[in-house]
Amino acid sequence: MNAALADVVAGRLGLLPFAVGVCQLLERDGPHIAARSRGTSANGACRLLSAADGWVAVNLARDDDIDLVTALTGLSGAAWDDLEATVQVTAADEFVARGAELHMPIAMLGEAAPLGLASRTGSATNLRVVDLSVLWAGPLCAGLLAQAGAEVIRIENRGRPDPTPTAWPGLNRWLNGAKSIVDLDLSTAAGKARLGEEIATADVIVTSARARALASLGLEDQLLNTRPGLIWAAITAHGWAVDRVGFGDDCAVAGGLVAWREGEPQFLGDALADPLTGLEAALAVLDRAQQGHGGRIDLAMARTAAAYGELIGR
């Protein structure tokens, strides 16, 4: 683990009202691979590729992403070979823009501006939290709030189940073990109505979907107008107003949170933007609760990574 990053994370963890270790925060359970090679992520799905004028991260995290490689490159060979052949003769920003149009998780190294980080925290004892998030960052935020004393209700959507319990059962127990689980079918009117009832009595909601997806559940900006005291931790890849897909590894690259070796970037850890954003989301919620202010907190994973990159001088 990078020593400078570990020191910064330890300092940020010190703002929580309970103890969490750096390794516990940053590492998933199961076989841990720090880096498969200089430019390949720990899970093997994301690679750093040299463009005509810089570096980009391409994350083939989903089957759909692999299927879209032909549309992105215009080639029909092996996916990574086609990507490398195309990106090396293409400007980095142009390549990323093409990928974004196809809703692929692609980012340019260092493209994101740093997010402002919370500098104080408060108590979560009297908070009621509804966790609508999946994967790592959002559930971590809500899990940390649960450990801080909040009552956390986790909504599990039958139509789009979270893969974490199957892929990383130990991580799932740590993230979600202290939460009450409510299983709903959010494609039905009854499911959406029950969700509305849960949110009606919440002090905090945590989401990890883009605005368009949340709008289908009735979770739009107008919710904040009807519930002005509600704290909404809105975790996205690149920001609430930016309709781009992203995951922990490519968002870390977007934030410039990489190591350098012989003039080439490499991944600094496993999907770092996820756990770092989960931590900062929890700290931001505690800060808002301490101030007594509601509203949406725009928590972009790429910008969180950029903030940590700035702190460690990347």
C-alpha positions as CSV (number, residue, x, y, z in Angstrom):
1,M,0.0,0.0,0.0
2,N,1.2,3.5,-0.8
3,A,2.5,5.0,2.4
4,A,1.5,8.6,1.6
5,L,-2.0,7.5,0.8
6,A,-2.2,5.4,3.9
7,D,-1.2,8.4,6.0
8,V,-3.9,10.6,4.5
9,V,-6.6,8.0,4.8
10,A,-5.7,7.4,8.4
11,G,-6.0,11.1,9.1
12,R,-9.5,11.2,7.4
13,L,-10.6,8.1,9.3
14,G,-9.7,10.0,12.5
15,L,-12.6,12.3,11.9
16,L,-15.0,9.4,12.4
17,P,-16.5,8.8,16.0
18,F,-15.2,5.2,16.0
19,A,-12.1,3.4,14.9
20,V,-11.6,1.9,11.4
21,G,-8.3,0.6,10.0
22,V,-6.9,1.8,6.7
23,C,-6.7,-1.7,5.3
24,Q,-10.2,-2.5,6.4
25,L,-11.4,0.6,4.5
26,L,-9.4,0.1,1.3
27,E,-9.3,-3.7,0.7
28,R,-12.0,-6.1,-0.4
29,D,-12.1,-9.6,0.9
30,G,-10.9,-12.6,-1.1
31,P,-7.6,-13.0,-3.1
32,H,-6.1,-9.5,-3.2
33,I,-3.9,-8.5,-6.1
34,A,-2.2,-5.2,-5.7
35,A,-1.7,-4.9,-9.5
36,R,-1.7,-7.5,-12.2
37,S,0.8,-5.5,-14.3
38,R,1.8,-1.9,-14.6
39,G,-1.4,-0.8,-16.3
40,T,-4.0,-3.4,-15.3
41,S,-6.4,-3.0,-12.3
42,A,-6.5,-5.5,-9.5
43,N,-9.7,-7.1,-10.8
44,G,-8.3,-7.3,-14.4
45,A,-11.2,-5.3,-15.9
46,C,-9.6,-1.9,-16.3
47,R,-6.5,-0.9,-18.2
48,L,-4.4,2.2,-18.6
49,L,-3.8,2.9,-22.3
50,S,-1.5,5.4,-24.0
51,A,-3.4,7.8,-26.2
52,A,-1.9,10.1,-28.8
53,D,-1.5,12.9,-26.3
54,G,-2.0,11.3,-22.8
55,W,-3.4,8.4,-20.9
56,V,-6.9,7.0,-20.6
57,A,-8.5,4.3,-18.4
58,V,-10.8,1.9,-20.1
59,N,-13.0,-0.3,-17.8
60,L,-14.6,-3.3,-19.4
61,A,-16.4,-4.1,-16.1
62,R,-19.7,-5.3,-17.7
63,D,-20.5,-7.6,-20.6
64,D,-22.2,-4.6,-22.3
65,D,-18.9,-2.7,-22.2
66,I,-17.1,-5.5,-24.1
67,D,-19.9,-5.6,-26.6
68,L,-19.6,-1.8,-27.3
69,V,-15.8,-2.0,-28.1
70,T,-16.6,-2.5,-31.8
71,A,-18.9,0.6,-31.8
72,L,-16.2,2.6,-30.1
73,T,-13.3,1.5,-32.3
74,G,-14.8,0.5,-35.6
75,L,-12.8,-2.7,-35.4
76,S,-14.0,-6.3,-34.8
77,G,-10.9,-8.1,-33.5
78,A,-9.9,-8.9,-29.9
79,A,-11.3,-6.1,-27.6
80,W,-8.1,-4.9,-26.0
81,D,-6.1,-5.1,-29.2
82,D,-8.7,-3.0,-31.0
83,L,-8.8,-0.5,-28.1
84,E,-5.0,-0.1,-28.1
85,A,-4.8,0.3,-31.8
86,T,-7.5,3.0,-31.8
87,V,-6.5,5.0,-28.7
88,Q,-2.8,5.4,-29.7
89,V,-3.8,7.4,-32.7
90,T,-6.6,9.3,-31.0
91,A,-6.5,12.3,-28.7
92,A,-7.4,11.3,-25.1
93,D,-10.3,13.7,-24.7
94,E,-11.8,12.7,-28.1
95,F,-11.5,9.0,-27.1
96,V,-13.1,9.6,-23.7
97,A,-15.9,11.7,-25.3
98,R,-16.7,8.8,-27.7
99,G,-16.8,6.4,-24.8
100,A,-19.1,8.6,-22.8
101,E,-21.6,8.8,-25.6
102,L,-21.8,5.0,-25.6
103,H,-22.1,5.1,-21.7
104,M,-18.8,3.2,-21.3
105,P,-16.7,3.7,-18.2
106,I,-13.7,5.5,-19.8
107,A,-11.7,8.4,-18.3
108,M,-8.8,10.6,-19.1
109,L,-5.9,10.7,-16.6
110,G,-6.2,13.7,-14.3
111,E,-9.3,15.1,-15.9
112,A,-11.3,15.7,-12.7
113,A,-11.1,18.8,-10.4
114,P,-10.7,18.1,-6.6
115,L,-13.8,17.9,-4.4
116,G,-13.9,20.0,-1.3
117,L,-13.7,17.6,1.7
118,A,-15.6,17.9,5.1
119,S,-13.4,19.3,7.9
120,R,-15.7,18.3,10.9
121,T,-18.2,15.7,11.9
122,G,-21.0,15.1,14.3
123,S,-23.1,12.4,15.8
124,A,-25.2,10.0,13.8
125,T,-27.1,8.7,16.9
126,N,-30.5,10.2,16.0
127,L,-30.3,9.8,12.2
128,R,-32.6,7.5,10.2
129,V,-30.8,6.6,6.9
130,V,-32.3,5.0,3.8
131,D,-29.6,3.3,1.8
132,L,-30.6,2.9,-1.9
133,S,-27.1,2.3,-3.2
134,V,-25.2,-0.7,-4.5
135,L,-21.6,-1.9,-4.9
136,W,-19.0,-0.3,-2.6
137,A,-19.0,3.5,-2.2
138,G,-22.7,4.1,-1.2
139,P,-23.1,1.0,1.0
140,L,-19.8,2.0,2.7
141,C,-21.2,5.4,3.4
142,A,-24.4,4.0,4.9
143,G,-22.4,1.3,6.7
144,L,-20.1,3.8,8.4
145,L,-23.2,5.8,9.5
146,A,-24.6,2.7,11.0
147,Q,-21.4,2.1,12.9
148,A,-21.7,5.7,14.1
149,G,-25.1,5.0,15.6
150,A,-27.6,5.7,12.9
151,E,-30.6,3.6,12.1
152,V,-30.0,2.4,8.5
153,I,-32.6,0.8,6.3
154,R,-31.2,-0.8,3.2
155,I,-33.5,-1.1,0.2
156,E,-32.7,-4.1,-1.9
157,N,-34.2,-4.0,-5.4
158,R,-35.3,-7.4,-6.6
159,G,-35.1,-6.2,-10.2
160,R,-31.5,-5.1,-10.0
161,P,-29.8,-7.0,-7.2
162,D,-26.5,-5.8,-5.8
163,P,-23.7,-8.3,-6.8
164,T,-21.7,-7.6,-3.7
165,P,-23.2,-10.4,-1.5
166,T,-22.2,-13.0,-4.0
167,A,-18.9,-11.6,-5.2
168,W,-17.5,-10.3,-1.9
169,P,-19.5,-11.9,1.0
170,G,-17.0,-10.7,3.7
171,L,-17.2,-7.1,2.3
172,N,-21.0,-7.4,2.2
173,R,-21.1,-8.4,5.9
174,W,-19.0,-5.4,6.9
175,L,-20.9,-2.9,4.7
176,N,-24.4,-4.1,5.3
177,G,-24.4,-6.3,8.4
178,A,-25.7,-3.6,10.7
179,K,-28.6,-2.5,8.5
180,S,-32.2,-3.5,8.4
181,I,-33.0,-5.0,5.0
182,V,-36.2,-4.1,3.1
183,D,-36.7,-6.2,0.0
184,L,-38.8,-4.4,-2.7
185,D,-39.6,-4.7,-6.4
186,L,-39.1,-1.1,-7.5
187,S,-40.6,-1.8,-10.9
188,T,-44.0,-1.9,-9.3
189,A,-46.3,0.8,-8.0
190,A,-46.4,-1.0,-4.6
191,G,-42.7,-1.1,-4.4
192,K,-42.3,2.6,-5.2
193,A,-45.0,3.5,-2.7
194,R,-43.2,1.6,0.1
195,L,-40.0,3.3,-0.9
196,G,-41.8,6.6,-0.6
197,E,-43.0,5.7,2.9
198,E,-39.4,4.8,4.0
199,I,-38.0,8.1,2.6
200,A,-40.9,10.1,4.2
201,T,-39.4,9.4,7.7
202,A,-35.7,9.5,6.7
203,D,-33.2,12.1,7.7
204,V,-30.7,10.9,5.1
205,I,-30.8,9.0,1.9
206,V,-27.8,7.5,0.1
207,T,-27.9,6.8,-3.6
208,S,-25.3,5.7,-6.2
209,A,-27.3,5.9,-9.4
210,R,-27.3,8.7,-12.1
211,A,-30.0,11.3,-12.1
212,R,-31.9,9.7,-15.0
213,A,-32.2,6.3,-13.2
214,L,-33.3,7.9,-10.0
215,A,-36.0,9.9,-11.8
216,S,-37.7,6.7,-12.8
217,L,-38.2,6.0,-9.1
218,G,-39.6,9.5,-8.4
219,L,-36.4,10.7,-6.8
220,E,-35.8,14.0,-8.5
221,D,-34.7,17.4,-7.4
222,Q,-38.3,18.2,-6.4
223,L,-37.9,15.7,-3.5
224,L,-35.6,18.2,-1.8
225,N,-38.2,20.9,-2.3
226,T,-40.8,18.9,-0.4
227,R,-38.3,17.6,2.2
228,P,-36.0,20.6,2.7
229,G,-34.3,19.1,5.8
230,L,-33.4,15.8,4.1
231,I,-29.7,15.2,3.6
232,W,-29.2,13.4,0.2
233,A,-25.8,11.8,-0.4
234,A,-25.8,11.5,-4.1
235,I,-22.8,9.4,-5.2
236,T,-22.0,9.3,-8.9
237,A,-18.9,8.7,-11.1
238,H,-18.4,12.3,-12.3
239,G,-21.1,14.4,-10.7
240,W,-24.8,14.8,-10.4
241,A,-25.1,16.9,-13.5
242,V,-22.8,14.7,-15.6
243,D,-24.5,11.7,-17.3
244,R,-21.3,9.5,-17.4
245,V,-20.7,6.0,-16.2
246,G,-17.8,5.2,-14.0
247,F,-16.4,2.7,-11.5
248,G,-13.7,2.8,-8.8
249,D,-10.7,2.2,-11.0
250,D,-11.4,4.5,-13.9
251,C,-12.6,7.2,-11.6
252,A,-9.4,7.0,-9.6
253,V,-7.5,7.6,-12.8
254,A,-9.8,10.5,-13.7
255,G,-8.7,12.0,-10.4
256,G,-5.0,11.5,-11.1
257,L,-4.7,9.0,-8.2
258,V,-2.1,6.8,-9.8
259,A,1.5,5.7,-9.2
260,W,4.2,6.4,-11.7
261,R,6.9,3.9,-12.8
262,E,9.4,4.5,-15.5
263,G,7.3,7.3,-16.9
264,E,4.1,5.3,-17.1
265,P,1.0,5.4,-14.7
266,Q,-0.2,2.4,-12.8
267,F,-3.1,1.7,-10.5
268,L,-2.4,2.7,-6.9
269,G,-4.9,0.3,-5.3
270,D,-8.1,-1.6,-5.9
271,A,-10.9,0.6,-7.2
272,L,-9.7,3.3,-4.8
273,A,-12.3,5.9,-5.8
274,D,-15.0,3.6,-4.2
275,P,-13.9,3.4,-0.6
276,L,-12.5,6.9,-0.6
277,T,-15.8,8.3,-1.7
278,G,-17.7,6.1,0.7
279,L,-15.7,7.5,3.6
280,E,-16.0,11.1,2.4
281,A,-19.8,10.7,1.8
282,A,-20.2,9.6,5.5
283,L,-18.1,12.5,6.7
284,A,-20.1,14.9,4.6
285,V,-23.4,13.6,6.0
286,L,-22.1,13.9,9.6
287,D,-20.9,17.4,8.8
288,R,-24.3,18.4,7.4
289,A,-26.2,16.8,10.3
290,Q,-24.0,18.7,12.8
291,Q,-24.8,22.0,11.0
292,G,-28.5,21.1,10.9
293,H,-28.6,21.7,7.1
294,G,-30.3,19.5,4.5
295,G,-29.9,19.3,0.7
296,R,-28.2,17.2,-1.8
297,I,-24.4,16.5,-1.4
298,D,-22.9,16.0,-4.8
299,L,-20.2,13.3,-4.3
300,A,-18.4,12.5,-7.5
301,M,-16.0,9.6,-7.2
302,A,-13.6,11.1,-9.8
303,R,-13.4,14.4,-7.9
304,T,-13.0,12.6,-4.5
305,A,-10.0,10.8,-6.0
306,A,-8.6,14.1,-7.3
307,A,-8.9,15.5,-3.8
308,Y,-6.8,12.6,-2.4
309,G,-4.4,12.9,-5.3
310,E,-3.9,16.6,-4.4
311,L,-3.3,15.7,-0.7
312,I,-0.6,13.2,-1.5
313,G,1.0,15.3,-4.2
314,R,0.0,13.4,-7.3
